[in-house]
């Protein structure tokens, strides 16, 4: 090996780069460390490794885990406030921000972080931690620039005070995007807000149980309920209830399937036309009690229950 080759090999293994210097480096460009290799074959490997790491249940251990999953996957408009453990600063986790931006720091210095954004890794919790870290270094009045996710960055669990509950709120639309004193001389802001509001399906979070959301899509009404148990455990319990004829929420409702999202299961019921969210409150509480009993049952599934389980398993949609 020649002198230059030895020097390049040394640079590859010993040079530590500031993550800020890597934001604008393309995968095929020379690595800033001076190794002579392309970035993707040198220090870019860490970023690639981070992107390839898939975390099955990224929000596990967080308060309101199931609501965060719902906000990321199925709720059109909502906000959740979390508090940073070191500074006590409040961060607003938002289902969606304008143009699906990852986050912004408003003029009043409040931090808003989008949940429904394209993930740059297989760990949404680390993506959110990365966005919050970027927001803390962003001047008020600007969107955040997240760059590429680094392998060892903090996760949401590392940043927020998990001893405090997360306050979640569902909104009818996206009016919270705009402050009261926003200037809109051309009407573009109002027009954009009107379009966003029109696209948001009416959604209500039930009060009697956790993480259950009534929604109307077109002329059809559903209840989507994110449950905190493992997928197999939930399927067994739902199969027991379904085989016993106890899987309805209200008369003429149907358990039509479930979403698989971020390590948990979200059963979906289609509700009769005209069913309001308030009509489902007591039935949902009653079903939760029946589900708890089914979850606690450890006897093997009967033939009828196994058939019911197979049917439920075949009607799953994975959100990833």
VEXBAMAR-414648 format. One line per field, with one value per residue (C-alpha): residue in one letter; x negated, y, z negated. Coordinates in Angstrom, 1 decimal. Last residue first. Layout:
VEXBAMAR-414648
residuo: A; ...
X: X; ...
Y: Y; ...
Z: Z; ...
This chain:
VEXBAMAR-414648
residuo: X; X; X; X; X; X; X; X; X; X; X; X; X; X; X; X; X; X; X; X; X; X; X; X; X; X; X; X; X; X; X; X; X; X; X; X; X; X; X; X; X; X; X; X; X; X; X; X; X; X; X; X; X; X; X; X; X; X; X; X; X; X; X; X; X; X; X; X; X; X; X; X; X; X; X; X; X; X; X; X; X; X; X; X; X; X; X; X; X; X; X; X; X; X; X; X; X; X; X; X; X; X; X; X; X; X; X; X; X; X; X; X; X; X; X; X; X; X; X; X; X; X; X; X; X; X; X; X; X; X; X; X; X; X; X; X; X; X; X; X; X; X; X; X; X; X; X; X; X; X; X; X; X; X; X; X; X; X; X; X; X; X; X; X; X; X; X; X; X; X; X; X; X; X; X; X; X; X; X; X; X; X; X; X; X; X; X; X; X; X; X; X; X; X; X; X; X; X; X; X; X; X; X; X; X; X; X; X; X; X; X; X; X; X; X; X; X; X; X; X; X; X; X; X; X; X; X; X; X; X; X; X; X; X; X; X; X; X; X; X; X; X; X; X; X; X; X; X; X; X; X; X; X; X; X; X; X; X; X; X; X; X; X; X; X; X; X; X; X; X; X; X; X; X; X; X; X; X; X; X; X; X; X; X; X; X; X; X; X; X; X; X; X; X; X; X; X; X; X; X; X; X; X; X; X; X; X; X; X; X; X; X; X; X; X; X; X; X; X; X
X: 45.4; 49.1; 50.0; 53.6; 55.2; 58.2; 56.6; 55.8; 59.4; 60.5; 57.8; 58.8; 62.4; 61.4; 59.2; 62.1; 64.5; 61.9; 61.4; 58.5; 56.3; 57.0; 55.2; 58.1; 56.8; 57.1; 60.7; 61.6; 59.9; 61.8; 65.2; 64.3; 63.2; 66.4; 68.5; 66.4; 66.8; 70.6; 70.8; 69.0; 70.3; 73.4; 71.3; 69.2; 72.3; 73.9; 76.0; 75.2; 74.3; 70.7; 67.8; 65.4; 61.6; 59.1; 55.8; 52.9; 49.5; 45.9; 45.7; 49.0; 51.0; 54.4; 57.5; 60.5; 64.2; 65.6; 69.2; 71.8; 75.5; 76.3; 73.5; 69.9; 70.1; 67.5; 69.6; 70.9; 69.0; 66.7; 66.0; 65.2; 62.7; 61.2; 60.8; 58.9; 56.6; 56.0; 55.2; 52.6; 51.0; 50.6; 49.1; 51.1; 51.5; 54.7; 55.3; 59.1; 60.5; 64.3; 65.9; 68.6; 69.3; 70.8; 67.4; 65.0; 66.5; 64.4; 64.6; 61.3; 60.3; 56.9; 58.0; 61.6; 64.6; 63.6; 63.7; 61.5; 63.5; 62.6; 64.2; 62.1; 59.6; 59.4; 61.7; 59.6; 56.4; 58.1; 59.5; 56.1; 54.5; 57.1; 56.7; 52.9; 53.1; 55.4; 53.1; 52.8; 52.4; 50.7; 50.9; 52.1; 54.2; 51.6; 52.1; 51.5; 54.1; 56.8; 55.9; 59.2; 61.7; 59.0; 58.1; 56.2; 53.6; 52.0; 49.1; 48.9; 45.8; 43.3; 42.0; 40.2; 39.1; 35.7; 34.4; 37.8; 38.1; 34.9; 31.5; 29.0; 26.6; 27.0; 27.3; 30.4; 29.6; 30.5; 33.1; 33.6; 36.2; 38.7; 38.1; 39.8; 37.7; 34.0; 33.3; 30.9; 33.6; 35.5; 32.7; 32.8; 36.5; 36.2; 33.6; 35.7; 38.6; 36.6; 35.3; 38.9; 39.8; 37.2; 36.7; 35.0; 35.6; 39.3; 41.5; 43.6; 46.9; 45.6; 44.7; 42.9; 44.0; 41.7; 42.9; 40.4; 43.2; 42.2; 42.7; 40.1; 40.8; 41.0; 40.8; 42.6; 45.6; 46.3; 48.0; 47.7; 49.4; 50.2; 48.6; 46.2; 46.0; 42.9; 42.9; 39.6; 39.0; 35.3; 33.7; 36.8; 38.5; 42.2; 44.7; 47.9; 49.9; 51.8; 54.4; 55.6; 55.9; 55.8; 54.8; 51.0; 49.0; 51.7; 52.9; 49.4; 49.1; 52.5; 51.3; 48.1; 50.1; 47.1; 44.0; 42.5; 43.0; 43.0; 40.7; 42.4; 40.8; 37.6; 36.1; 32.4; 31.7; 31.8; 29.3; 27.0; 27.2; 26.3; 23.3; 22.2; 22.0; 18.6; 17.1; 18.7; 21.7; 19.4; 17.3; 13.8; 10.8; 10.2; 10.4; 12.8; 15.3; 16.2; 16.1; 19.6; 21.6; 23.8; 24.4; 23.0; 25.4; 26.0; 22.6; 20.8; 23.5; 22.8; 19.3; 16.8; 14.5; 11.4; 9.9; 11.1; 11.5; 8.5; 6.2; 7.3; 6.6; 3.2; 2.3; 3.5; 1.4; -1.8; -1.4; 0.0
Y: 1.5; 1.0; -2.7; -3.6; -6.5; -8.4; -11.9; -11.8; -11.3; -14.3; -16.5; -15.4; -16.3; -19.7; -20.2; -19.1; -21.6; -24.4; -23.4; -21.1; -22.5; -21.3; -18.2; -15.7; -12.4; -10.7; -11.9; -10.4; -7.1; -7.2; -7.5; -4.4; -2.5; -3.5; -1.9; 1.3; 1.3; 0.8; 3.7; 6.2; 5.0; 7.2; 10.2; 9.8; 10.0; 7.1; 8.4; 5.7; 2.5; 2.0; 0.3; -1.0; -0.9; -2.6; -0.8; -3.2; -2.4; -2.4; 0.9; 0.3; -2.8; -1.6; -3.7; -5.5; -5.1; -5.3; -4.6; -2.3; -3.3; -2.7; -1.0; -2.1; -5.5; -8.1; -10.1; -12.9; -15.5; -16.2; -12.5; -12.2; -15.0; -13.8; -10.3; -11.7; -13.9; -11.1; -8.7; -11.0; -11.8; -8.1; -7.1; -4.9; -1.1; -0.8; 1.8; 2.1; 3.1; 3.7; 4.2; 6.1; 6.1; 8.9; 10.3; 9.4; 10.0; 9.4; 8.1; 7.7; 5.4; 6.2; 5.6; 4.9; 6.8; 10.1; 9.2; 11.1; 12.8; 13.0; 14.8; 14.0; 16.7; 17.5; 20.6; 22.0; 21.8; 23.5; 26.3; 26.8; 27.2; 29.8; 31.7; 31.8; 32.8; 35.7; 38.2; 40.5; 37.7; 39.1; 36.8; 38.5; 35.6; 32.9; 30.4; 26.7; 26.4; 26.8; 23.3; 21.6; 20.1; 19.7; 16.7; 17.4; 15.4; 16.3; 14.0; 13.0; 13.7; 11.2; 10.8; 14.1; 14.5; 14.2; 10.6; 9.0; 11.2; 9.6; 11.2; 10.9; 8.0; 7.1; 10.6; 11.6; 13.6; 17.3; 18.5; 22.1; 23.7; 26.2; 29.8; 32.5; 32.1; 31.1; 27.4; 25.6; 24.1; 23.2; 21.0; 19.0; 18.7; 17.3; 14.8; 13.6; 13.3; 11.2; 9.1; 8.3; 7.6; 4.8; 3.1; 6.2; 9.4; 9.3; 11.2; 13.5; 12.9; 13.8; 17.4; 19.3; 22.8; 24.8; 28.0; 30.9; 33.5; 34.0; 30.3; 27.6; 25.1; 21.4; 18.5; 20.3; 18.5; 21.5; 23.2; 21.1; 17.8; 15.7; 18.2; 17.6; 20.9; 21.3; 22.8; 23.8; 22.3; 22.7; 19.3; 17.0; 18.6; 18.9; 17.4; 18.9; 16.9; 18.5; 17.1; 17.2; 14.2; 11.3; 8.0; 7.3; 9.8; 11.0; 7.5; 6.3; 9.3; 8.3; 4.8; 5.8; 8.1; 8.3; 7.0; 3.6; 2.2; 4.9; 3.2; -0.3; -2.3; -0.2; -0.6; 0.2; 0.8; 4.6; 4.5; 2.2; 4.6; 7.5; 5.6; 4.6; 8.2; 8.5; 6.4; 4.5; 6.9; 9.9; 8.7; 7.8; 10.1; 9.8; 13.6; 13.6; 15.6; 12.5; 13.0; 13.3; 10.3; 10.3; 14.0; 16.2; 19.0; 18.0; 16.5; 19.5; 20.0; 16.4; 17.6; 15.1; 12.8; 11.7; 8.5; 5.6; 7.1; 9.4; 6.4; 4.6; 7.8; 8.1; 4.5; 5.0; 8.1; 6.4; 3.4; 0.0
Z: -7.5; -7.7; -7.4; -6.5; -8.2; -7.0; -6.7; -10.4; -11.3; -9.2; -10.7; -14.2; -13.5; -12.3; -15.4; -17.6; -16.0; -16.5; -20.1; -21.1; -23.8; -27.4; -28.6; -29.1; -30.4; -27.0; -26.7; -30.1; -29.1; -25.8; -27.6; -29.7; -26.6; -24.9; -27.6; -27.4; -23.6; -23.9; -26.4; -24.2; -20.8; -20.6; -21.5; -18.4; -16.2; -14.3; -11.4; -9.0; -10.9; -12.1; -10.4; -13.0; -12.7; -15.0; -15.5; -16.2; -17.6; -16.5; -14.6; -12.7; -11.8; -10.8; -11.5; -10.0; -9.4; -12.9; -11.9; -13.4; -12.9; -16.6; -18.4; -19.2; -17.7; -18.5; -20.9; -18.7; -20.7; -17.8; -17.5; -21.2; -21.2; -17.9; -19.3; -22.3; -20.1; -17.7; -20.5; -22.0; -18.6; -17.9; -21.2; -23.4; -23.4; -21.3; -18.6; -18.1; -14.7; -14.7; -11.3; -9.5; -5.8; -3.7; -2.7; -5.4; -8.9; -11.9; -15.5; -17.1; -20.0; -21.7; -25.3; -26.4; -27.6; -26.1; -22.4; -20.0; -17.3; -13.5; -10.6; -7.5; -6.8; -3.0; -3.3; -6.1; -4.0; -1.0; -3.3; -4.8; -1.4; -0.4; -3.7; -3.3; 0.3; -0.4; 1.3; -1.7; -4.3; -7.4; -10.4; -13.6; -15.0; -14.4; -11.6; -11.8; -14.5; -11.8; -10.6; -10.8; -13.3; -15.8; -18.0; -21.2; -23.0; -26.4; -27.1; -30.7; -32.7; -33.9; -30.4; -30.5; -26.9; -25.3; -25.6; -24.9; -21.7; -20.5; -20.7; -17.8; -17.5; -13.9; -12.4; -10.5; -7.4; -7.2; -9.7; -8.5; -10.7; -9.4; -10.5; -12.5; -15.6; -15.0; -14.8; -17.2; -19.4; -16.3; -15.1; -18.3; -18.0; -14.5; -15.5; -18.4; -16.0; -13.6; -16.5; -17.5; -13.9; -13.8; -10.4; -9.1; -7.1; -7.8; -5.5; -7.6; -9.5; -12.9; -12.3; -15.0; -16.3; -18.6; -20.2; -19.9; -19.5; -15.9; -15.3; -15.2; -12.5; -11.9; -9.5; -6.7; -5.3; -3.0; -6.0; -9.2; -9.9; -13.0; -15.3; -18.2; -20.1; -22.2; -25.7; -27.3; -30.7; -30.0; -30.6; -30.5; -27.4; -27.8; -25.4; -23.9; -21.5; -18.5; -16.1; -12.5; -10.1; -12.6; -11.0; -11.0; -13.0; -15.3; -15.8; -16.8; -19.2; -20.6; -21.2; -23.0; -25.3; -27.7; -26.1; -26.9; -23.4; -20.8; -18.3; -18.3; -15.5; -15.2; -11.7; -11.2; -7.5; -7.8; -10.6; -8.6; -5.7; -7.9; -9.3; -5.9; -4.8; -6.6; -3.8; -0.9; -0.7; -0.8; 2.2; 1.3; 1.5; -2.2; -2.6; -5.5; -3.5; -1.6; 2.2; 3.8; 4.7; 1.6; 1.8; -1.0; -2.0; -5.6; -6.2; -7.7; -10.3; -11.5; -12.5; -11.2; -13.2; -11.3; -12.5; -10.4; -7.0; -7.5; -8.2; -5.1; -3.1; -4.6; -3.8; -0.2; 0.1; -1.2; 1.0; 0.0
